[in-house]
Amino acid sequence: MTNDDPSKILHTPVLIAGGGPVGLTLAMSLAKRDIRCIVLESRADIPPNPRCNTTNARSMEIFRLLGCADAIRDAGLPADHSTDVVYMTDLAGAELTRFVRPTTGEVRAGTAEGIGASWPTPEPQHFISQLYMEPVLREHAAQQPNIDLRLGWRLLEFAQTEDAILAVAEDIQTGNRVQIIADYIVGADGSTSLVRHTIGASLEGMPALENTTSVFFRSARVNELYERTPGWMYRFPGGAMLVAISTDEWLIHTQVPRGEDPTTFDYEPQMFQSLGERVEYEVISISRWTARAMVSNKFVEGRAVLAGDAAHIWIPMGGFGMNAGIGDADALGWRLAGLIQGWLSAQVLRSYEMERASLGVQVAAQAPKWRAAIQPIMQAPAATWSELRDPANRELRDAFGDRIQQANLSEWESVGIQLGFAYEHSPIIVPDGESAPPFSVEDYRESSVPGVRAPHIWRAQGGRSLFDDFGLGFTLLRLGPNPPTGAQIIALASERRIPLTVLDVPEPEAVAKYGAYGLVVVRPDQYIAWRSKGEPTDPAAVLDTLTAHAMPVPDIPERRSHTLATRTDSPTAIAWEGGVLVTAFADGLAGFDPTTREWTRYVRGNDDATPPPTPHPSTARDGAQPPSYVAVDAGAGAQICFVSNADDALTPVLSHPLPVTALALSPSGGTLYVRDQSGVVQQARVLAGGGLGRLYPFVSSAVPDSSGMSVDTDGAVWVCRARSDVIDRYDAAGRLVEHVTTPPGPVDCVVADQLDGMFIVGHDGSQGWIAEYSFSGVPA
């Protein structure tokens, strides 16, 4: 650590690196709970570069609680400006279809119709560029006495001890430096995060999906064309997109064709084709950027935490990047406050990582699906668009518009992804055996199952949302006309100094939405943590779970494997086939007998020996236990196919937006585990006939540099980490419970339970190897 002037030492409970929407939201969340913080933001001014242009309903609910939702609605587009999404042949041409959404004025007046108007929330989504939202957040944060907002300052370095964060910050203009001692540091410092780099985390996934050139401009002619077909966003052939930033400011995204240099790409031909004519325009700014889908392999290290783009970067569709970051800030604010105030266990930060990383899986998966659904339509041949522009072809345009409605509705009617994500597998939620409603992007069903967002109602008196009456800590809802008292849990929370607001809710609508449960505890982030029809039988256990005191301190043992044999070539996969380890190489297969320690080479087409069948990636151990699956490349993503045992025919059963790198089937054949290029491991239930249910998270965050995996009879999943010389074992709940060290470069593993162990293959750059690990500690 360095410091130009050791006398300049600042002390703060929380240091936030990054003062964009995520860092500012976190700062306001902490300040509202009387926690001081310092925010370092390198940008003294907000550059003229519109980024996210949608603030979703969940973010607006958070801003409502922080007291700035109305100010955000007053900024940006005028109250009567259209917020429709319009698909056109070009801006001067014909309209194909539109997704109708209410204006800000209609939302405020209660006369809203269209997408989002009937969502069960006190704060519908709002369409405002980050360019105009961020100043509102800055102004609101600057008014809070607990926030030291330092614009034009940057974090230079930091280190952590068991008790504190030691950081150095610099005023960029003057060069003055100060040392900051904090309890915690949060990296909200974007995709190139210094905090992420310092804690040794890395983004995993797809680093380059496509390149875009975005032009922020003014044009009187575009203003005139807007009046013909008012809208907020316009989409055109080839993928170009036009967005209204204000009444006379526009942003157009043009797609750089594959193979072209994005730094020299000439955007004007695509821009003018989309507008339908050459127009005069004034450039405000130009940005060239790459769409990515990546998640950090860890969110927390000691007292350092990541949020927003520092933790995850997604294709900018639906505004989910910024909005997910705002959700991170909301999820983190109350946890840090509880840690500093002493009523939460230190383990609660692990629950933050588990919850938010699992959300990242859903969001990272959805944006590529939307893109894949609409691109084939919008990139139709030029002849098709020529026909669509013909004024006589109204029926053709209507039919094309219907295709767009079917393919793209869920991007705009996305109430499920905005309000319906559940934390039902979180370690700080008390499950009661009932599952949350199935996750759906465009559908949302309110529920009181622990782990879901609390249902919203308007209170009988005062026109207030139920959310407005929740406390800053936990809230105990006593529902119905004669609810249980909750006296035990109230007294115990008081004894432990856990903030608990008690709220009587007799309204019939609330009773209907919350079911027959008389007592419901809602977390500070408006998610249900526990419920009961009567008085709790063990209030201490409930509060232990809610405050993370029931979460065990991780004690992850490290075991060693030992090498059985080596080869000059490099193995790529391994399977257990009838007592023989079948190992795949570039030029064929080789069998290895673990008893005799001998290799038998099988090469396809070799008449000297009959090769064993090529193992499918998910084939269960000990031979041909059905079903089997294989992942097939599908351009940007993958198709998971069911493999017929009769003729090896492939039947697609599940699409995945990212390339799939490993599949593993549980011994019972009831669950398929899927690892994708981002390092995320998900699971799907195997249905009758080989179909698959929806994918949902198994491991809470990305497994770094992971490759092959296998499943044992306990339902634990073993995942190779190729660049870390480690295999991680996750128990049936997706918790990391064991490390096995291996020779360098493990690429695949297979469990052979009748031998009480696992076999691993890999290559260290000079030779291939096969190693053995015994579950009992005794060599198999």
N, C-alpha and C positions, 0 to 999 in steps of 0.2 A: 504493500500500500504506500502511496505517496501523498504528501500534503504540503503545498507551498507555505501555508501558515497554520501550524498546529493549534494556534490559539482560536482559530475559527472552527469551533466544534458545535454542531447542532444536534439536538436530541429530539427524536420523534418516535411515537409508537410504530408508525407505518411510513415507509418510503415508497413512493410510486414512481417508477420510471415510465414516463409516457403520459401526456396530458391530452390525448384524443378523447373520443367519446367513451372508450372503455375506462381509461384512467380517471376521467372526470366523474363518471358515474360511480366508480368505486370510492373516490374521495367524498362525494356527497353522501353515499351510503354510510361511510364511517363517521362523517361529521354529524349526521342526523342521530347517530348513536353516541355522540359525545366523545369520539375518538379523534385525536389530532393526527394529521398527516402532512407530509411534504410531497408536492407533485413537481417533477422535473419534466419540462416540455421544451425540446430544442427549438421548436418553431415559435418565434415571437409573434409572427403574424400567421394567419391562416392562408396558405397559398391558394391561388385561383384554380383549384383542381377538384371539381366535383367528384366525389367517390360514391359511397352508398346513397341511394336516392329513395329508400323505403325504410320507414321506422315501423316495425310490425307491432301487432296488438300487445304482445307480451312486453316489449320494450316500453310502449306507451303506458302500460300499467305500472311499470317500475318508475317511470318519470312522474306519474301521478302521485305515487307514494313519496317521491322526493320533492314534490311541490313545483315542478317545472313543466308539466304536460301542457297547460294552457299556453304558456309562453312559446313552446315549440309549435303548437298549432297556429299561433299567430304569425309565425315566421314562414318564409318560403313563399309558395304560390298563393295568390289571392283566394279568398274563401269560395269564390264562384268559379274557379278555374277547373276545367274538366280533369279528372284523374283516370279516365278510361285508358285501356291499352288497346291500340288500334293496329290491325294488320292491313297493309296496303301494298298495291303493286309498286307505288312510289308516292311521295307526298303530294305530287301534283296530279296523281292518277286516281285509280279506283280503290274504294275500300272493300276489303274481303270479309272482315268480321271485326267485332270489338268485344272486349270484356268490360262490361259497364260497372262502374264503381261510384260510390257517393262522393260528392265534393266535401271539402272541409266545412263549408257553411251548412250543408245538409246534415252533417254529423252533429254540429253544434246545435242546430235547430230541432233535432230529433225527427227529421223528415227523410232520413237516408233510405235509399233503395239500392239494390244491386249487391255485388260481391262485398262481403264483410259487414253489411248493414245489420244483419240479424245475429251476428256472432255474440255469444254470451259473455260479454266483457264490458266494463265501464269505459274502456278506452279503445275504440276501433283503431286499426292501423292508420298511419298518416304518411303522406307522400311529400317529403321534404329532402332536399339535397343536404348531405353532410356539411357542405359549404355554408349553409345558413343555419343548420342546427347547432353546429359546434360553437359558434359565438354565444348562443343562448346558454349552453352548458357552461362555457367559460364565465359568463357574467353571473350565473347563479352560483357557481362554485366560489367565485371571488368574494361573494357576499357572506360566505360562511366563515366565522371566526376560527373554526378548527382546521381550516385548509390554508396551508402556505403554498400558494400557486406561483411557481417560478417559471415564467415564460422566458425563453431564450437561455435556458440552463440545460445541461446534459449530464448524464451519469458517465463518469470516466472509468470507474472500476469499483468492485466491492469484494469483500470476503466475509465469511461468516464463522462465528464461533458457536459453541453450544448455546450461548445465552444472547447473542446479539449479531446484528449486521453492521459491518464497518464499511462505509462507502465514501467515495470522493466525488464531488460534483463541481462543475465549472460553469461560470457565466461566460457564454460563448463570445459576447461582445467585448468584455473587459479582460477576460482571462483569469479573473479572480476565482480562487478555489476554496471550498470548504469541506471539512470532514463531517459526515453525518453518521450518527450512531442511532440505529433503529432496532425495534424488536423484530420487524419483518420487512422484507422488500418484495414488491410485486412488479413483475416485468409486464407492463402493458405497452412495451416499446416496439411493437410491430414485427414484421416478418424477419427483419435482420436483428432481432433482439439481442442486446448485450447480456441481459440477464439469462436468457436461454443458453447462450454460448458459455457463460461463466459456470453454470451448474452442470455443464456437460450433456445437455439435452440436444436433440436434433430433430428436424422435421423429417417425417417419413411419408412416402406416398408418391404422387405423380407430380414432378417438379415442372413439367412443361406440357400443357395440354394444347394450347393454341396462343398465338400472339395477336394483340389488339392494339390499334392506334386510336386514341380518343381525342377528339377535337372539341374544345369548349369555345363557342363563338356567338356572335350576334349577327342577325341578318333581318332586315326589314321585310325581305321577300318571304322568308320562312315564317315570319309572323303573319303575313297575309295568307299563306297556305294553311296555317293552323286554323284560321277562321273558317275555312271551307269544311274541315272535318276536325273539330276540336278534340283533343286528347292530351294525355300526359306522356305516354310512351308510344312510339310508333316502331313497328318491325317490318323489315323489307326483305326481298330476295337476297340470298347470299349471306344473310346473318347480320346485316347492318341494323343498327338500332338508334333511334333519335329520342331524346328525353328533354322535356321542358324543365329547365332549372328555375327560371323566373318568367315574367311576362315578356322579356326580350333577350333571354339567355338560353342557349341550347347546347346540348352535348350529344355528339354523334360518335358511336363506336363503330369502327370499320375493322373487318377481319383480314388479317394478313394471310394470304394464301400460303399453304405449306410449301416450303422450299425457298420462299422469298426472304430476303434479309429484312428483319423487322426494323432495323435502324435506318434503312433508306427507303422503306415502302412509301409509295406515293398514294395517299389516301383519297385524293380528289376525285379520280374516276369513279370509285365506289360511292363516295359521298354524293356526287352529282347525279349518279344513276338512281340512288335511293331517293333523292329529293325530286327527281323527275325533270330537272333542268339545271343549267349552270346558274348559280346565284352569286351575287356579291355578298361577301361576308367579312367580318372582322374577327381575327383570331384572338382569343383571350389567353388560351394556353393549349399546349399539345402534350399528351402523355403517351408513352409507349410501354405496354406492360404485358405480362405473360400470365395466363390463367393457370392456376395450380389447384391441386387437391391434396393437402398434406396435414398431418397431425403430429404433434410433438410426441416423442417416445416417453416423456415424463412431464408432468405438470408441476411437481413439487420436489424440492430437495432441501431438507432441513427447514430453514426459515425463509426460503426463497420460493415464490409461487409465480406461475405464468398465467396470463389471461389474454383474451383477444387474439390478434394475429400472431402474437408471440407463441401461442399454443396451438393454433390451427389456422390454416389458410384454405379457403374454398373458392370454387368457381363463383364469380359474383353474379349469381342469379337469385332473385327473390330477396336480396339484401341480407342473406343469412349470415354473412361473415361478420358485419358490424353488429347485427342484432344478437348473434350468439355471443359475441364479446360483451355486450351489455348484460346478457344473462350471466356470463362468467362473473362480472363485477357484482351483480346482485347476489349471486351464490356465495361469493367470497367475502363481501362486506360484513354480513352478520357473523360469519365464522371467525374472522379476525377480531371483531369486536368481542365476541364471546371468549376467545383465547386471552385477549388483553385484560378483560374484566374478570376472568378466572372461573367462568361457569361452564366452559367447554374443555374437553380433553384435547391435548396436543394432537391426538390421532385424527381429529376432525378434518385436518387438511388432506389426509388420505381419502376421506369420503368425498371431498371436493373433486379430486382427480378422478375418482371412480365415476362420479355422476356426470361431470362435464365431458369427460373423454367418451363416455358411452353416447352422449348426445351428439358428439362430434361424428361418431360412426354414422348415425342416421342422416345428419346434414350432409356429410361428405358423400354419402351414397345417393342423395336425392338430386342434387344439382346436375350431375352427369346424366341421370335418367331423363330429366326435363330436356336437356340439350339433345340427347339421343332421340327423343320423341319428336322434337320439332324440326331438327336439322334436315331430315330427308324431305320434309315438305317445303321448307323455305329455300332449299337448294335444288329445287326442281330445275330441269333444263330450261335454257333461255327461250326455246320455242313455246314452252308452257306459259311462261310469263308474258310472252308476246300475245298469246291468245287471251290471257286474262285481262290484258290492257285494252283489248278490243271492246268498245262500248256495247256491241251487240251481244257479247257473251255473258250476260247477267246470270244465267243458270249455272254456267261453269264457275263463276266467281262464288256463287252461293254454295255450291258443292265443295269448293276448295275451302271456303270459310268454315263449313261444317267439319271438315277434316281437322282444321286448326283448333276448333272448339274441343273436339274429342281428344286431341293429342296434348293440348296445353292448358286445359282448364285448371288442373291441379296446381300449376305454378302460381295462379292468382287466387284460387279458392283453397288456400293452404292453411285453413284454420287448425287442422290437426297438427301440423308441424310447428305452428306458432303457439298453440295452447295445450296440445294433447300429449306431449312427451311425458313419460312416467319414470320416476326413480324407484320403482317398486323393488329393485334388487339392492338398493343402497343399504349399507350397514348401519345407518342412523335412521332407518325407517322400521317401524314395528309391523311386520306382516301379520295378516290374520287369516290367510288361506284363500282369500278371494283375489283373482287376477284383475289387473287393470283392463279397461276396454282395449281391444286390439288397436295398435297404432295404425293410423291412416293419415296420409298427407292432407286430403281434402275433407275428411269427416272428423267430427269431434263429438264425443258423448261425455257429458259431465258425469262425474262419479265421486264417491267419497272413499274409494279404496286407498289405503296408505301408499304414498308415493306419487299421487297425481296432484295437479294444480287444484286448489280448492274451488268448488263451484261459486260463481258470482250470483248475487241477487241484489236487487234494489231494496233498501230497508223501507219498512212501512212508514217511518216518520222521517221527514227532512230530505227525501230524495237522495240519500247517501248510498254509496255502494257498501256492501258488507266489508269489502277490502279496506275501506276508509276507517273502519273501526278496529281493525287488527292492531295489535301492539307491535313495538319494535323488536321484542323478543318473541317467545312462543305465545300463542293465543289459545285458550281453552274455550271452545264453543259449547254452550249448554243449549241443546236444541229441543224445541217443542214447548208446549205449555207447562209440562211437569217433568223436567229433565232430572237426571241424577245430579247430585250436588257436586261431585268431583272433589269433595272436601279433603280426601287423603292426598291427592296429587297436588292440590293447591297448597296445603300445609307443607308438604315435602319440598316443593319448588321454593317456597319462601325460606325454609330452613337452609336449603343449598344455595340461596341467592340466585336462583335461575329466574330471569324476568318472565313472568307469566301474566298476561292480561286475560281476565275472565269476562266472557261476553255472552249474555243471554240472548238467544235468537229464537223467538217464538213463531216467526213468520211461517205460514204453511208452505210457501214456496221453498224455503230452506229445508224444512222437514222432508219435503218430497225429494229434493235434490241430494240430501245427505242420507236418505234412507232412514232406517229404524235406529240409527245410532244417536244416542242421547248425548254422548260426550265425544268431541273430536278435538285433537290438538293439531293446530296449524303452525308450521314453522315460520320463521321471520321472512322467508321468501315466498310465502303463500302456498306452500306445498303441504299436503296432509301427512302428518308423521305418525299418528296413532288414532284409533277410534274404538269405542266400546258402546254396547247397548246399555250397560249398567256401570256400577262403580268398579274401578280397576281392582283386580285380584292381587296384583303385585306392582304398586305404583313406583317402587324403587327401581325395579327392572325396566319399567317404561322410561323413566327419566335417565337411567344409565345408558340406554340405547340412544335416546334422542340427543344426549350431550356427548356422545362418542366415548363415554367411559367404559362401555361394554366392548369396545373394539380392542382386540388384543394388540399389544405391541409386537410388531412383526419380528420373529426370530427365525430367519430363513437359513436352514442348515445347508452347508456346501459339501457335496460328496464328490468322489473321483471315479472316473471310468478307467479301464486299462486296455491297452492296445492288444488285439489278438493277431493281426496280420497286416502286412502292407503290400502294395502293388505299385507298379510304375505308372499305371494309368489312373484316371480320375473318376471315381464313382459319382453318380448323380442322384441315385435313389436306392432304397432298400425295401424289401418285403419279406414276410415270413411265409414260406410255402411248404407245408408238409415236413417240417423238421429241417429244412434247408433255407439259408438266407440267400435270397435271390437279389443280386445287386446289378443295377443297370449301369452300363458304361456307354461311351460314345458309339462304339461299334458293336454293341450287343449286350448279352447278359452273362453273368458268371454266378455260379452257385458256390456257397461256402458252408461247409458242415462244421458247426461250432463244437461238435464232439471230437472229431478227428483233427480239427484245425486245418483242413485241406480245401483247396480251391478246385472246382471243376468248371472249366470254361465252356459256356454255351454261346455260340454265335448263330444268329439267324441264318438259315440256309445251310448249316453244317450238318452233313448226313451222318457224322460219326456219333452224334448224341442227340437225343430228343430234348429240346430245350423246354423248360417249364414255361407256363404262359406268362406273358408280359403283365406285371401287376398294374391294375388301375390304381390311381393315386389314393382312392378311398377304400380299396378292398379290405374287408375285415381280415383279422389274423387267422391262421390255420386253414388257409385254402379258400374255397369258393363260397363262403357264407354271403348270401345276398343281403341287401342290394349292393351295387357298385356304382360309383359316379366318377366322372372325369370332367375337368374344366377345359373348355375349348375357347381359344382366342376369338374374340368378336370385335376386332377393331380397337376401340378405346376401352372396352371392357371385356367381359367373358360370359359365356353360356355354360352353366353347369348342366351336364347331361346325365340322364340315367342310362346305364349300360345293361342291355339285355343279356341275361345269362345264356340264352339260346343261341344267338347269332352275333353277339357283340355289337348290335345296332345301337346307335346313340339317339336318345330322345331328349331334346332340351326341356328342362323342368324349372329352371330358375335363371334369371338374368342378373348379372352383377356389374355395376358401373365401372369397376376397376379390374385390371388383370388379376386373376387368381393364381397364387403361387403354391398352395398346398391344400389338400383335402384330407380329412381323417374321419373315419366312421367309428362310432362307439361299438363295443363288442356285441351289444344287443341288436345292432343295426337300426336303432330308433332315433339316433341323432347324427347329423352330419356337421362337422366343424369345417369352417372355411377361413383360410387365411389369405388376405389380398395383398396387393403391392404396397399398401400403406403400412403394413405390419399389424393391422387389426385382425383379431380372431373373432368370428361370429359363429352362431350355431343356428341350425334349422331342424325342425322336427321332420322325420321321414314319414310320409303319408302312404296309404295303401296304394299299391301299384307303382311305387317308386317316386311319386311326386314329393315335393318339399313344401313345408310351410314357410312363413316369412322368416327372414334372417333377423336375429336380434343379438346384441352384444354378448360375448362370453367373457373375454378378457377386457378389463375396463379401459385400458389404454394400449397404444400401439406397442408391439413387441419389436424392439430394434433389430434390424438386420436379420429378421427371421426367415427361415426356409422351411424344411420339412417338419412334420409333426405326427404324433401317434397318440392313441388313447388306450388307457389300461382299464381293467375290469372295475376299478373304483370310480370310473368316470373322470379321472384326472387326465389332463391333456399335457403332453410333453412337446415342447417347441424348441427346435434348434435355433441358435443364434450364430449364424455363419461367421461373422466377423468378431465375435466375442469369445469363441471357444467354450461356450456354455450351452447347456440345455436347461430350460426352465420348466418346472412342473407346476401346473395350475390345478387346484383341486376342482371338484365338480361345480363349485360356486364361482369359479374364475379367479380365485385368490392365489397369488404366488406363494408357494409353500416350500420349494426346494430348488437348489441349483446343482447341476452335475457338470463338473469340468471335463473337458474332452481334449484330444489332440487338436491342433490348429485346423480350422476350417470345416466344422461339422455341417453337412448339408441335408441329412435325412436320418430318421430313426424309426425303429419298429419295436413294439413290445411283444415279447414272447412269454406269456404268463406261465406256461407249463415248465419253463426253465427259470422262472422267478426273476426275470430280468429284461433288459432292453439292449438292443444292438444299434450301433451308430456307425455311419460311414461319412467320410469327408476326404478332403485333400488339402495339403499344406503348401501347395505350390510346386513341390518337387515329387511327391508321391501320394498315392491314395492309401487310405487305411480303413480298417474296420475295428471297432472297439466294443467292449462289453461293459454293462453296468448291472450289478445285482441289487435288487430291491432289498434283500435281506443283509447285504454286506458280505455275503459269501459268494465267491465266483460260481457262475452257473455251470 
